[in-house]
């Protein structure tokens, strides 16, 4: 299949699944997500939740958007030839550079390394879109060229942001986020790229597993800390058990419905795809919250018990609510089924004030949902 023309793949293609290259691409995001989580843990443990959450959103947006750009393009145009593979590997290199710059961006608002990482990714992805345009005609060609132009313009904006006054960078960042999100809306207006619904849902599911893996890692840290810190054993074991139950429930709930049946046009797909920013970010933040709870239990976090509990319960409730909003509500009938997940989210938030067993109680609050998922 080497050097095959980059023509659009069929949306009706049977047995479309993630490729080894896509799986490898996702794996490299583990590093970037871990860096985002580590920065959030430090901020929360030091008692800076406001700046921590804002900084986490900013750096996680960069991770999510880089993954989004590649995933939707690949769903429509993955030809798996040598130039395509090389371009994807270049994008992976850019992801790793971005990951290396996460802590600087988070702690010092220095986005230089992160922007260089994006520049590497964008050169490769722009070339991919231009190559796709060369194999298309009419509205499809216009759409591909619009994507390429949007990438160039937005990347120029990110480079310009490096030279903006320090006090204005945060606000200009939000302007750039809006610009980035508008590119697909403009490019897809006259022509819908032929993304594959089943493939897209699978890809999102795989990334969800990656972010939930951060919670598994955090629970492992809790178990290890419990073994090392015998004096805090009574507090650490409930955190470890609760963390595992939370991630088990999160996995169960997310994969309970065949979401590909609901994605037919961009009208459904774009809000669903964009909404996953909060699913992915909250899923990864649960792991960070568990690490904060562990640090508090062993006396390393300078925060109250309630603040340590909130580091787990708030992202857990947000994950649950967003999964209901984007997934489950489409398949539920009647008020009782529709209210189950939102009420569980409220119950999890209430666990914030349940003392040292908050993580375990938060996990238990999800339990009834398992039977009806």
PyMOL commands that set and color helices and strands:
alter all, ss='L'
color gray80, all
select helices_A, chain A and resi 20-45+49-77+82-100+102-108+112-134+138-161+166-187+197-228+230-254+259-262+266-297+305-326+328-331+334-353+355-372
alter helices_A, ss='H'
color red, helices_A
deselect
rebuild
show_as cartoon
